[in-house]
Amino acid sequence: MGFVLNGDGISCVDLDHCIVDGVLAPWAQRIVDRAPGCYVERSPSGDGLHIWGYASVPQGRVVSTPGGGKAEVYGWGRYLTVTSRPWGDTPSRLGDLTGLVSELIA
């Protein structure tokens, strides 16, 4: 199952290779902490996360994060697999990603 991001305001922050032996890397934890109220799930690889929410993303970007990680930010023109494997006690809803997205793509 998947979701096509078509610019309607639903966005995703994709964190690759941030889970090692079931533990979230500190750089990724800081990003997840900036997205309260957003649905967070494991990516298909099992070692990454997708953070789903609402934000305007005019153009997808890949950004380096403090601590050596990489985040991909998308709002349109992408198909992302939805795994339905929640991370932690994430809520089952989309929250506001505006602040996090602005911070990541600044």
All heavy atoms as an XYZ file, in Angstrom:
790
protein
N       0.846     -1.159      0.000
C       0.000      0.000      0.000
C       0.901      1.234      0.000
O       1.973      1.233      0.591
C      -0.880     -0.030      1.253
C      -1.766      1.171      1.376
S      -3.018      1.067      2.681
C      -2.043      0.910      4.135
N       0.431      2.292     -0.631
C       1.223      3.499     -0.690
C       0.362      4.736     -0.823
O      -0.864      4.663     -0.846
N       1.023      5.879     -0.921
C       0.349      7.161     -0.999
C       1.091      8.041     -1.987
O       2.324      8.130     -1.941
C       0.337      7.822      0.383
C      -0.529      9.038      0.458
C      -1.897      8.919      0.635
C       0.026     10.294      0.336
C      -2.701     10.046      0.694
C      -0.765     11.427      0.391
C      -2.138     11.301      0.575
N       0.332      8.694     -2.871
C       0.908      9.640     -3.823
C       0.799     11.038     -3.238
O      -0.300     11.503     -2.916
C       0.184      9.576     -5.184
C       0.727     10.640     -6.126
C       0.320      8.198     -5.805
N       1.923     11.687     -3.073
C       1.935     13.073     -2.613
C       1.678     13.953     -3.830
O       2.453     13.943     -4.790
C       3.280     13.404     -1.968
C       3.584     12.617     -0.693
C       5.034     12.819     -0.277
C       2.652     13.009      0.425
N       0.567     14.705     -3.784
C       0.161     15.467     -4.959
C       0.040     16.966     -4.714
O      -0.621     17.668     -5.480
C      -1.165     14.923     -5.505
C      -2.308     15.099     -4.539
O      -2.150     15.713     -3.492
N      -3.459     14.561     -4.880
N       0.639     17.464     -3.648
C       0.615     18.891     -3.379
C      -0.618     19.374     -2.645
O      -0.857     20.581     -2.553
N      -1.403     18.457     -2.090
C      -2.634     18.848     -1.393
C      -2.407     19.222      0.068
O      -3.354     19.436      0.805
C      -3.679     17.748     -1.496
C      -3.295     16.467     -0.767
O      -2.158     16.382     -0.251
O      -4.125     15.546     -0.721
N      -1.162     19.311      0.492
C      -0.850     19.699      1.870
C      -0.367     18.560      2.741
O       0.158     18.787      3.824
N      -0.537     17.324      2.285
C       0.001     16.185      3.025
C       1.463     16.015      2.623
O       1.791     16.010      1.435
C      -0.803     14.907      2.765
C      -2.238     15.098      3.275
C      -0.139     13.701      3.443
C      -3.164     13.950      2.964
N       2.320     15.901      3.612
C       3.757     15.815      3.366
C       4.369     14.682      4.178
O       3.759     14.164      5.108
C       4.434     17.130      3.749
O       3.910     18.188      2.979
N       5.599     14.346      3.805
C       6.305     13.281      4.500
C       7.769     13.656      4.656
O       8.391     14.179      3.723
C       6.183     11.978      3.720
S       6.972     10.565      4.542
N       8.298     13.400      5.833
C       9.738     13.509      6.083
C      10.238     12.074      6.191
O       9.756     11.290      7.011
C      10.028     14.298      7.374
C      11.523     14.309      7.675
C       9.493     15.728      7.260
N      11.173     11.737      5.341
C      11.713     10.381      5.237
C      13.118     10.372      5.835
O      14.000     11.088      5.360
C      11.740      9.983      3.763
C      12.201      8.563      3.512
O      12.456      7.820      4.476
O      12.308      8.196      2.330
N      13.308      9.593      6.875
C      14.608      9.476      7.544
C      15.178      8.096      7.236
O      14.616      7.079      7.657
C      14.452      9.653      9.057
C      13.747     10.916      9.534
C      13.620     10.911     11.049
C      14.468     12.156      9.044
N      16.253      8.057      6.499
C      16.872      6.787      6.110
C      17.938      6.356      7.104
O      18.656      7.187      7.660
C      17.515      6.912      4.728
C      16.494      7.098      3.623
O      15.370      6.562      3.751
O      16.818      7.772      2.628
N      18.034      5.049      7.306
C      19.114      4.433      8.098
C      19.300      5.094      9.463
O      20.416      5.418      9.863
C      20.422      4.453      7.313
C      20.271      3.996      5.906
N      19.872      2.712      5.577
C      20.417      4.658      4.732
C      19.804      2.605      4.264
N      20.117      3.768      3.722
N      18.194      5.269     10.177
C      18.264      5.944     11.475
C      17.973      5.015     12.649
O      18.066      5.434     13.797
C      17.308      7.136     11.492
S      15.575      6.703     11.321
N      17.634      3.753     12.372
C      17.363      2.784     13.430
C      18.415      1.686     13.354
O      18.554      1.031     12.321
C      15.957      2.169     13.291
C      14.887      3.264     13.315
C      15.709      1.146     14.393
C      13.501      2.770     12.942
N      19.170      1.517     14.426
C      20.201      0.486     14.483
C      19.915     -0.379     15.712
O      19.852      0.125     16.830
C      21.616      1.106     14.567
C      22.663      0.022     14.688
C      21.878      1.998     13.363
N      19.721     -1.659     15.472
C      19.409     -2.603     16.555
C      18.214     -2.141     17.391
O      18.208     -2.263     18.620
C      20.630     -2.831     17.453
C      21.784     -3.482     16.706
O      21.516     -4.298     15.793
O      22.942     -3.166     17.024
N      17.209     -1.582     16.716
C      15.987     -1.155     17.381
C      16.079      0.166     18.107
O      15.128      0.576     18.768
N      17.216      0.851     17.995
C      17.426      2.120     18.696
C      17.501      3.254     17.680
O      18.226      3.164     16.681
C      18.721      2.080     19.536
C      18.979      3.411     20.216
C      18.651      0.952     20.558
N      16.751      4.315     17.951
C      16.730      5.472     17.067
C      17.966      6.335     17.289
O      18.327      6.646     18.431
C      15.463      6.291     17.335
C      15.122      7.399     16.369
C      14.966      6.874     14.947
C      13.839      8.091     16.811
N      18.639      6.702     16.201
C      19.829      7.557     16.280
C      19.455      8.916     16.881
O      18.347      9.417     16.643
C      20.420      7.753     14.887
N      20.356      9.516     17.651
C      20.059     10.805     18.286
C      19.626     11.892     17.303
O      18.706     12.650     17.594
C      21.369     11.177     18.983
C      22.041      9.866     19.246
C      21.673      8.996     18.070
N      20.258     11.968     16.122
C      19.873     12.991     15.154
C      18.431     12.789     14.694
O      17.695     13.756     14.499
C      20.825     13.017     13.944
C      20.808     11.777     13.106
C      21.626     10.695     13.217
C      19.913     11.485     12.025
N      21.293      9.740     12.277
C      20.256     10.201     11.529
C      18.862     12.169     11.427
C      19.580      9.602     10.461
C      18.194     11.579     10.357
C      18.554     10.308      9.888
N      18.004     11.550     14.553
C      16.632     11.250     14.135
C      15.653     11.505     15.275
O      14.538     11.987     15.052
C      16.537      9.815     13.645
N      16.056     11.206     16.497
C      15.186     11.466     17.642
C      14.873     12.947     17.755
O      13.743     13.328     18.064
C      15.834     10.953     18.933
C      14.935     11.083     20.146
C      13.694     10.210     20.031
O      13.809      8.993     19.913
N      12.516     10.822     20.050
N      15.862     13.802     17.495
C      15.625     15.250     17.544
C      14.572     15.664     16.515
O      13.738     16.527     16.781
C      16.934     16.013     17.331
C      17.843     15.992     18.549
C      19.032     16.937     18.411
N      19.969     16.540     17.375
C      20.960     15.665     17.553
N      21.141     15.086     18.729
N      21.769     15.366     16.552
N      14.600     15.046     15.339
C      13.615     15.362     14.306
C      12.234     14.858     14.709
O      11.242     15.578     14.598
C      14.053     14.786     12.945
C      15.294     15.545     12.455
C      12.922     14.849     11.919
C      15.944     14.945     11.229
N      12.150     13.637     15.179
C      10.869     13.080     15.624
C      10.281     13.930     16.754
O       9.069     14.195     16.781
C      11.024     11.602     16.060
C       9.775     11.094     16.750
C      11.369     10.732     14.854
N      11.112     14.399     17.647
C      10.649     15.238     18.755
C      10.053     16.561     18.259
O       9.247     17.173     18.959
C      11.782     15.528     19.735
C      12.203     14.308     20.529
O      11.468     13.290     20.535
O      13.306     14.357     21.127
N      10.462     17.011     17.079
C       9.950     18.262     16.497
C       8.642     18.044     15.751
O       8.115     18.974     15.147
C      10.977     18.859     15.541
C      12.258     19.315     16.189
C      12.178     20.700     16.800
N      11.868     21.698     15.804
C      10.870     22.570     15.919
N      10.096     22.580     16.961
N      10.641     23.452     14.970
N       8.110     16.820     15.782
C       6.887     16.499     15.052
C       5.831     15.880     15.957
O       5.254     14.846     15.640
C       7.218     15.560     13.894
N       5.551     16.511     17.101
C       4.546     15.929     17.990
C       3.178     15.940     17.313
O       2.861     16.848     16.551
C       4.568     16.844     19.214
C       5.024     18.156     18.685
C       6.011     17.812     17.580
N       2.418     14.919     17.567
C       1.083     14.848     16.988
C       1.041     14.306     15.580
O      -0.013     14.253     14.962
N       2.191     13.910     15.049
C       2.254     13.375     13.685
C       2.411     11.855     13.716
O       3.051     11.304     14.608
C       3.430     13.975     12.922
S       3.228     15.726     12.583
N       1.862     11.222     12.715
C       2.005      9.776     12.575
C       3.426      9.451     12.110
O       3.899     10.011     11.116
C       0.981      9.235     11.578
C       1.135      7.758     11.312
C       0.920      6.831     12.326
C       1.517      7.294     10.066
C       1.069      5.471     12.097
C       1.661      5.937      9.823
C       1.435      5.039     10.839
O       1.590      3.696     10.614
N       4.103      8.574     12.833
C       5.467      8.151     12.492
C       5.455      6.634     12.355
O       4.954      5.924     13.226
C       6.478      8.570     13.588
C       7.891      8.163     13.198
C       6.400     10.069     13.863
N       6.005      6.157     11.244
C       6.047      4.714     11.010
C       7.408      4.303     10.486
O       8.154      5.121      9.948
C       4.971      4.298     10.012
C       5.208      4.836      8.625
C       4.210      4.340      7.594
O       3.223      3.686      7.958
O       4.437      4.603      6.404
N       7.715      3.018     10.658
C       8.938      2.468     10.075
C       8.787      2.438      8.560
O       7.713      2.155      8.041
C       9.196      1.055     10.570
C       9.789      1.008     11.948
C      10.150     -0.433     12.271
N      10.721     -0.535     13.588
C      11.968     -0.908     13.828
N      12.765     -1.239     12.835
N      12.422     -0.987     15.049
N       9.862      2.720      7.871
C       9.864      2.649      6.417
C       9.958      1.186      5.977
O      10.204      0.296      6.804
C      11.028      3.468      5.864
O      12.253      2.920      6.295
N       9.768      0.907      4.692
C       9.819     -0.484      4.230
C      11.120     -1.210      4.561
O      11.107     -2.412      4.820
C       9.631     -0.359      2.716
C       8.862      0.895      2.536
C       9.373      1.814      3.619
N      12.241     -0.494      4.591
C      13.527     -1.130      4.885
C      13.604     -1.622      6.330
O      14.404     -2.498      6.646
C      14.669     -0.145      4.635
O      14.616      0.910      5.581
N      12.807     -1.008      7.210
C      12.837     -1.357      8.627
C      13.864     -0.569      9.421
O      13.826     -0.565     10.644
N      14.786      0.113      8.727
C      15.790      0.891      9.456
C      15.636      2.398      9.251
O      16.531      3.168      9.536
C      17.207      0.434      9.103
C      17.623      0.773      7.679
O      16.778      1.244      6.894
O      18.802      0.560      7.349
N      14.471      2.803      8.768
C      14.182      4.216      8.577
C      12.785      4.537      9.082
O      12.046      3.651      9.499
N      12.454      5.830      9.037
C      11.145      6.290      9.480
C      10.517      7.209      8.452
O      11.222      7.935      7.738
C      11.254      7.066     10.797
C      11.690      6.334     12.047
C      11.796      7.313     13.220
C      10.734      5.199     12.387
N       9.192      7.200      8.394
C       8.403      8.189      7.662
C       7.605      8.973      8.699
O       6.942      8.375      9.542
C       7.416      7.529      6.703
C       8.046      6.851      5.549
N       7.376      5.908      4.802
C       9.269      6.980      4.975
C       8.159      5.475      3.832
N       9.312      6.108      3.931
N       7.676     10.285      8.614
C       6.874     11.159      9.474
C       5.849     11.830      8.559
O       6.210     12.560      7.641
C       7.738     12.225     10.178
C       8.868     11.572     10.964
C       6.872     13.104     11.074
C       9.906     12.556     11.497
N       4.571     11.572      8.815
C       3.481     12.066      7.979
C       2.761     13.217      8.663
O       2.507     13.170      9.858
C       2.476     10.951      7.713
C       3.009      9.840      6.886
C       3.606      8.693      7.350
C       3.016      9.747      5.474
N       3.963      7.898      6.291
C       3.612      8.520      5.118
C       2.563     10.584      4.459
C       3.774      8.113      3.807
C       2.721     10.178      3.150
C       3.319      8.962      2.834
N       2.428     14.256      7.889
C       1.676     15.373      8.446
C       1.306     16.377      7.378
O       1.384     16.095      6.172
N       0.919     17.566      7.831
C       0.517     18.648      6.934
C       1.599     19.709      6.876
O       2.077     20.179      7.902
C      -0.776     19.302      7.436
C      -1.955     18.380      7.424
C      -2.456     17.850      8.605
C      -2.580     18.034      6.231
C      -3.555     17.005      8.603
C      -3.674     17.183      6.214
C      -4.160     16.677      7.403
O      -5.232     15.832      7.394
N       1.992     20.058      5.658
C       2.935     21.157      5.426
C       2.960     21.448      3.939
O       2.690     20.569      3.122
C       4.341     20.806      5.909
N       3.297     22.651      3.604
C       3.476     23.024      2.209
C       4.943     22.810      1.851
O       5.826     23.416      2.451
C       3.091     24.495      1.995
O       3.353     24.861      0.658
N       5.179     21.930      0.900
C       6.547     21.658      0.446
C       6.582     21.955     -1.054
O       6.149     21.140     -1.868
C       6.954     20.194      0.719
C       8.376     19.939      0.251
C       6.810     19.857      2.195
N       7.066     23.137     -1.426
C       7.040     23.521     -2.842
C       7.924     22.652     -3.731
O       7.637     22.465     -4.896
C       7.511     24.967     -2.838
C       8.186     25.169     -1.529
C       7.636     24.172     -0.576
N       8.986     22.125     -3.173
C       9.891     21.268     -3.933
C      10.540     20.286     -2.967
O      10.999     20.681     -1.897
C      10.969     22.105     -4.619
C      11.922     21.283     -5.443
C      12.951     22.157     -6.156
O      12.957     23.371     -6.014
N      13.814     21.541     -6.903
N      10.569     19.022     -3.345
C      11.213     18.021     -2.510
C      12.687     18.319     -2.332
O      13.325     18.881     -3.217
N      13.196     17.971     -1.186
C      14.608     18.228     -0.889
C      15.199     17.095     -0.087
O      14.524     16.445      0.700
C      14.758     19.489     -0.049
C      14.139     20.702     -0.653
C      15.107     21.838     -0.669
N      14.494     22.967     -1.324
C      14.298     24.135     -0.779
N      14.679     24.357      0.454
N      13.744     25.113     -1.452
N      16.480     16.899     -0.269
C      17.262     16.010      0.575
C      18.211     16.912      1.345
O      18.933     17.710      0.750
C      18.053     14.974     -0.257
C      18.901     14.110      0.644
C      17.111     14.142     -1.109
N      18.166     16.821      2.667
C      18.977     17.709      3.495
C      19.816     16.905      4.471
O      19.406     15.845      4.936
C      18.098     18.730      4.266
C      17.368     19.641      3.309
C      17.116     18.034      5.184
N      20.986     17.409      4.757
C      21.823     16.829      5.802
C      21.375     17.405      7.131
O      20.988     18.570      7.215
C      23.291     17.167      5.563
O      23.733     16.561      4.381
N      21.419     16.586      8.165
C      20.980     17.031      9.480
C      22.172     17.079     10.423
O      23.153     16.358     10.229
C      19.925     16.072     10.054
O      20.529     14.808     10.283
C      18.747     15.920      9.121
N      22.092     17.919     11.449
C      23.149     17.893     12.460
C      23.237     16.486     13.056
O      22.231     15.865     13.345
C      22.671     18.899     13.502
C      21.728     19.792     12.766
C      21.075     18.928     11.726
N      24.402     15.982     13.185
C      24.588     14.640     13.720
C      24.840     13.605     12.639
O      24.974     12.427     12.927
N      24.873     14.050     11.378
C      25.265     13.154     10.305
C      24.162     12.401      9.606
O      24.434     11.545      8.774
N      22.915     12.706      9.892
C      21.822     12.010      9.226
C      21.385     12.705      7.956
O      21.901     13.756      7.585
N      20.421     12.079      7.302
C      19.870     12.628      6.072
C      18.350     12.566      6.162
O      17.788     11.556      6.582
C      20.355     11.823      4.877
C      19.844     12.309      3.551
C      20.379     11.468      2.410
C      19.551     10.220      2.307
N      19.750      9.446      1.100
N      17.697     13.661      5.785
C      16.239     13.712      5.755
C      15.796     14.098      4.352
O      16.380     14.980      3.734
C      15.712     14.721      6.768
N      14.771     13.419      3.872
C      14.141     13.771      2.604
C      12.782     14.355      2.946
O      12.050     13.806      3.764
C      13.996     12.539      1.725
C      15.332     11.882      1.409
C      15.166     10.530      0.739
O      14.326     10.410     -0.174
O      15.864      9.591      1.155
N      12.455     15.482      2.331
C      11.209     16.185      2.617
C      10.423     16.282      1.319
O      10.912     16.836      0.332
C      11.489     17.597      3.178
C      10.199     18.302      3.532
C      12.420     17.530      4.376
N       9.191     15.741      1.327
C       8.383     15.698      0.110
C       6.953     16.134      0.383
O       6.397     15.850      1.437
C       8.338     14.276     -0.462
C       9.685     13.725     -0.827
C      10.217     12.653     -0.147
C      10.428     14.291     -1.858
C      11.468     12.137     -0.483
C      11.673     13.791     -2.196
C      12.185     12.714     -1.509
O      13.415     12.204     -1.840
N       6.363     16.799     -0.610
C       4.965     17.187     -0.544
C       4.215     16.959     -1.836
O       2.994     17.058     -1.886
N       4.935     16.667     -2.893
C       4.282     16.373     -4.172
C       5.232     15.602     -5.075
O       6.453     15.596     -4.864
C       3.803     17.641     -4.869
C       4.919     18.555     -5.297
C       5.540     19.506     -4.544
C       5.568     18.581     -6.563
N       6.539     20.118     -5.255
C       6.569     19.576     -6.512
C       5.402     17.872     -7.744
C       7.388     19.860     -7.586
C       6.233     18.175     -8.822
C       7.208     19.160     -8.728
N       4.656     14.923     -6.047
C       5.458     14.238     -7.056
C       6.159     12.981     -6.574
O       7.109     12.527     -7.211
N       5.701     12.411     -5.487
C       6.322     11.195     -4.955
C       5.271     10.170     -4.592
O       4.168     10.508     -4.168
C       7.126     11.485     -3.687
C       8.354     12.288     -3.882
C       9.432     11.455     -4.491
N      10.592     12.285     -4.709
C      11.745     11.853     -5.135
N      11.910     10.583     -5.391
N      12.743     12.663     -5.326
N       5.649      8.925     -4.724
C       4.871      7.802     -4.218
C       5.675      7.200     -3.083
O       6.850      6.876     -3.262
C       4.652      6.754     -5.313
C       4.008      5.488     -4.802
C       2.631      5.377     -4.729
C       4.793      4.418     -4.374
C       2.043      4.213     -4.245
C       4.211      3.250     -3.892
C       2.837      3.161     -3.832
O       2.254      2.023     -3.364
N       5.062      7.082     -1.926
C       5.741      6.496     -0.766
C       4.932      5.319     -0.254
O       3.701      5.394     -0.125
C       5.894      7.529      0.353
C       6.865      8.666      0.052
C       6.627      9.829      0.970
C       8.287      8.169      0.184
N       5.622      4.253      0.044
C       4.973      3.086      0.624
C       4.554      3.400      2.054
O       5.301      4.022      2.809
C       5.942      1.889      0.619
O       6.337      1.630     -0.727
C       5.298      0.660      1.204
N       3.354      2.991      2.395
C       2.850      3.119      3.761
C       2.908      1.728      4.383
O       2.314      0.793      3.865
C       1.409      3.667      3.783
C       0.872      3.731      5.194
C       1.357      5.031      3.119
N       3.648      1.600      5.461
C       3.852      0.276      6.047
C       2.855     -0.072      7.145
O       2.704     -1.241      7.483
C       5.274      0.150      6.639
O       5.401      1.067      7.728
C       6.331      0.413      5.589
N       2.241      0.934      7.745
C       1.334      0.720      8.888
C       2.040      0.036     10.059
O       1.428     -0.701     10.815
C       0.104     -0.087      8.469
O      -0.613      0.597      7.475
N       3.357      0.303     10.183
C       4.131     -0.198     11.316
C       4.560      1.011     12.154
O       5.635      1.575     11.961
C       5.359     -0.973     10.830
C       5.003     -2.213     10.055
C       6.195     -3.035      9.678
N       7.385     -2.240      9.421
C       8.394     -2.616      8.664
N       8.370     -3.785      8.071
N       9.436     -1.852      8.491
N       3.690      1.446     13.080
C       3.965      2.670     13.838
C       5.236      2.578     14.675
O       5.618      1.508     15.123
C       2.739      2.852     14.720
C       1.998      1.577     14.677
C       2.478      0.795     13.502
N       5.854      3.730     14.858
C       7.037      3.841     15.699
C       6.604      4.375     17.056
O       6.022      5.455     17.162
C       8.058      4.777     15.064
C       9.262      4.999     15.914
C       9.543      6.090     16.673
C      10.345      4.089     16.113
N      10.743      5.918     17.326
C      11.257      4.689     16.998
C      10.639      2.815     15.629
C      12.428      4.072     17.403
C      11.809      2.208     16.037
C      12.688      2.829     16.907
N       6.886      3.632     18.092
C       6.557      4.066     19.451
C       5.061      4.239     19.645
O       4.266      3.495     19.090
N       4.703      5.247     20.408
C       3.291      5.496     20.697
C       2.740      6.624     19.831
O       1.967      7.455     20.277
C       3.080      5.790     22.181
C       3.860      7.008     22.652
O       4.650      7.557     21.863
O       3.661      7.416     23.809
N       3.152      6.636     18.570
C       2.723      7.655     17.630
C       1.199      7.703     17.507
O       0.537      6.672     17.569
C       3.365      7.389     16.248
O       3.019      8.442     15.357
C       2.877      6.086     15.644
N       0.625      8.897     17.344
C      -0.819      8.984     17.140
C      -1.192      8.485     15.737
O      -0.351      8.443     14.841
C      -1.117     10.484     17.271
C       0.165     11.162     16.949
C       1.265     10.212     17.372
N      -2.436      8.130     15.562
C      -2.920      7.633     14.265
C      -3.547      8.764     13.464
O      -4.633      8.625     12.913
C      -3.946      6.519     14.476
O      -3.370      5.449     15.154
N      -2.867      9.887     13.401
C      -3.398     11.036     12.663
C      -2.239     11.862     12.102
O      -1.087     11.677     12.482
C      -4.256     11.898     13.570
C      -3.472     12.585     14.665
C      -4.361     13.469     15.535
N      -3.592     14.157     16.535
C      -3.217     13.645     17.698
N      -3.525     12.407     17.996
N      -2.517     14.349     18.552
N      -2.594     12.757     11.208
C      -1.614     13.673     10.639
C      -1.607     14.948     11.468
O      -2.655     15.524     11.734
C      -1.965     14.007      9.189
C      -2.061     12.826      8.238
C      -2.422     13.319      6.845
C      -0.778     12.030      8.217
N      -0.426     15.378     11.855
C      -0.272     16.611     12.617
C       0.381     17.688     11.757
O       0.615     17.501     10.557
N       0.699     18.779     12.367
C       1.294     19.920     11.671
C       2.811     19.755     11.569
O       3.507     19.730     12.577
C       0.946     21.201     12.419
C       1.418     22.458     11.713
O       1.960     22.361     10.590
O       1.234     23.541     12.282
N       3.299     19.639     10.352
C       4.739     19.513     10.097
C       5.371     20.834      9.643
O       6.545     20.862      9.301
C       4.995     18.469      9.004
C       5.034     17.013      9.402
C       5.210     16.129      8.170
C       6.128     16.741     10.393
N       4.601     21.908      9.631
C       5.077     23.167      9.067
C       6.395     23.626      9.685
O       7.342     23.965      8.968
C       4.009     24.264      9.231
O       2.801     23.819      8.614
C       4.449     25.564      8.595
N       6.475     23.658     10.995
C       7.696     24.131     11.664
C       8.890     23.255     11.355
O       9.974     23.749     11.054
N       8.705     21.947     11.420
C       9.800     21.017     11.144
C      10.270     21.144      9.703
O      11.466     21.222      9.432
C       9.377     19.573     11.440
C      10.397     18.500     11.060
C      11.714     18.681     11.803
C       9.811     17.119     11.294
N       9.333     21.192      8.775
C       9.705     21.290      7.346
C      10.448     22.596      7.104
O      11.485     22.618      6.433
C       8.455     21.175      6.453
C       8.755     21.639      5.034
C       7.950     19.747      6.448
N       9.948     23.700      7.657
C      10.637     24.990      7.485
C      12.057     24.937      8.028
O      12.988     25.449      7.417
C       9.859     26.093      8.199
O       8.612     26.275      7.599
N      12.214     24.307      9.184
C      13.535     24.180      9.807
C      14.472     23.320      8.940
O      15.641     23.665      8.754
C      13.348     23.541     11.176
C      14.581     23.459     12.027
C      14.233     22.828     13.366
O      13.367     23.361     14.085
O      14.841     21.796     13.682
N      13.964     22.216      8.412
C      14.806     21.312      7.633
C      15.230     21.910      6.289
O      16.362     21.691      5.858
C      14.089     19.979      7.390
C      13.942     19.069      8.604
C      13.044     17.888      8.279
C      15.305     18.585      9.092
N      14.346     22.638      5.633
C      14.684     23.126      4.282
C      15.257     24.540      4.282
O      15.586     25.068      3.232
C      13.501     23.024      3.310
C      12.323     23.890      3.721
C      13.073     21.582      3.167
C      11.183     23.872      2.727
N      15.394     25.130      5.491
C      15.947     26.498      5.571
C      17.400     26.527      5.177
O      18.154     25.627      5.294
C      15.775     27.048      6.965
